[in-house]
Amino acid sequence: MLGKIFGAAAGQSFADRFNLSGGQGALLGAGTVSILRRLSPLGILAAAAGGYAAKRYYDKKNTAPKKAPKPTKRAD
């Protein structure tokens, strides 16, 4: 039961980050805990690797490329 409560809290913070309602995030977190409980250790590692890859993709997608400043003319 504690796992579902902690999962719901984590899901709610996830929902806040991605503009979902708090209830949706709580259900997502509680459901994730029950799914992870049924996976094998290899499945858990695969899920963690997939989550890490998705995070890197979204972070790279949301950051704008930095432009070099234009050179200024010197007034001699």
C-alpha positions in Angstrom: 0.0 0.0 0.0 2.9 2.4 0.7 4.3 1.7 -2.7 1.0 2.9 -4.3 1.0 6.0 -2.2 4.6 6.9 -3.1 3.8 6.1 -6.7 0.8 8.3 -6.7 2.9 11.2 -5.2 5.5 10.7 -7.9 2.8 10.6 -10.5 1.3 13.8 -9.3 4.7 15.6 -9.5 5.0 14.1 -13.1 1.5 15.5 -13.9 2.5 19.0 -12.6 5.6 18.9 -14.8 3.7 18.0 -18.0 0.5 20.0 -17.4 -1.8 17.1 -16.6 -4.4 17.0 -13.9 -3.3 15.8 -10.5 -5.7 12.8 -10.6 -4.3 11.6 -13.9 -0.8 11.7 -12.6 -1.7 9.9 -9.4 -3.4 7.1 -11.3 -0.4 6.9 -13.6 2.0 6.6 -10.7 -0.1 4.0 -8.8 -0.5 2.0 -11.9 3.2 2.1 -12.7 4.0 0.7 -9.2 1.7 -2.3 -9.8 3.2 -3.0 -13.3 6.8 -2.7 -12.0 6.0 -5.2 -9.3 5.0 -7.8 -11.9 8.1 -7.3 -14.1 11.3 -9.4 -13.8 14.6 -7.7 -12.9 15.5 -7.6 -16.6 12.2 -5.9 -17.4 12.7 -3.3 -14.7 16.2 -2.5 -16.2 14.7 -2.2 -19.7 11.9 0.1 -18.4 14.5 2.2 -16.6 16.7 2.4 -19.7 13.7 3.3 -21.9 12.7 6.1 -19.4 16.2 7.5 -19.4 16.3 7.5 -23.2 12.9 9.2 -23.4 14.0 11.9 -20.9 17.2 12.6 -22.9 15.1 12.8 -26.1 12.6 15.2 -24.6 15.3 17.3 -23.0 17.2 17.6 -26.2 14.0 18.4 -28.1 13.1 21.2 -25.8 16.4 23.0 -25.6 17.0 25.5 -28.4 20.4 25.5 -30.1 22.6 28.3 -28.8 23.6 30.8 -31.4 27.0 32.4 -31.5 26.9 36.2 -30.9 27.4 38.3 -34.0 30.8 40.0 -34.2 30.6 43.7 -33.5 32.4 46.4 -35.5 35.1 48.2 -33.6 35.1 52.0 -33.6 38.7 53.1 -34.1 
